[in-house]
Amino acid sequence: MMGNVLGSPPPPYSCRLQKNKEQLSNPGSFDELHKKCKELFPQQTEGVKLIINKILTSHFQASHTVHMSTISQSTYHLKASYIGDKQLSPTEVFPTLIGDIDNTGSLHAQILHLVTDRIRTKSVFQTQQSKFLTWQFDSEYRGDDCTATLTLGNPDVINESAQKWVATLNVGYGGAHASYYHKANEQIQVGVEFEANTRLQETSFAFGYQLDIPKANMVFRGSVDSNCCVGGVLEKKLPPLPVTLALGAFMNHWKNKFHCGFSILVG
C-alpha cells in the first residue's frame, strides 16, 4: 500500500525545490564545454617532430619544438610559461602567461587573470613576423549554476570600431555546437561532435575514440569525420625515461590525400 508512513505530511514544496537546486553546479568555462570530447580526437601530424620540455622553477617552464615537415617549411618553436600561486583547481592557476615564438619571429601570447572569485579574464595576441595579426579579449563570469562569457575580437580602439564581438551564455557563435563524451571503462572512451555554422551554411560530424593500454604504456586515438577523413595516433611512453613516442597517419578519401608523422616528446 502506497502512502505516507504514519500519515506524515509530504515535505513542503520549498524544501524539495531547495534540494534540487543544491544539486546544480557551475558548468565551468565556456571554452571547455566540449574539451572532454575534443581530447579524444587525434591531432593531425606529418613529418618528424621533436619536443623537449624543461621545468626551470616552480613558476617557470619552457619547451623547444622542432618540426621537420615533408609538405611545408620546417619550423622551430620556443614556448615559455609563467604560472602564479593562485590555484583554484588542477587546471586553473592564476595568473598565467604563455608565449610561443617561432623561427620567423611570429608570436602567440596568452594572459589569464583572476579579477575576483567569480570573474576571469583572458587576453590573446598573435603576430605574423613584425605585424599584428589578431588580438582578443574575453571576460567570464562564474555563477553558482551558470557561466556567462563576453568576447571582443580585433578591436580598433583608434577608430572606435570592432570587427567582432560575441556575448555567450551556453550558446555557440552563429550556429550550433554539440558534443557527447562517454567513458565506457578505464580503457575505452568515445566522443561524438556536431557543428553547424549558419553563416557559412556548413555542418560537420566527427566520431573519436581513445584506447588506453596501461600495461604497455600505450594510448591510441582514432577519428572519422563527415569529410571522409580517417586518422589515428599511437603514443608509447618509455619509462623510466621521460620520453614519449607518437606515430600518426591520416587519410582523406575524397581528396585522395595521405600523410603520416612521427613525434618525440621529452619531459
Order of alpha helices (4+ residues) and beta strands (2+ residues): alpha-alpha-beta-beta-beta-beta-beta-beta-beta-beta-beta-beta-beta-beta-beta-beta-beta-beta
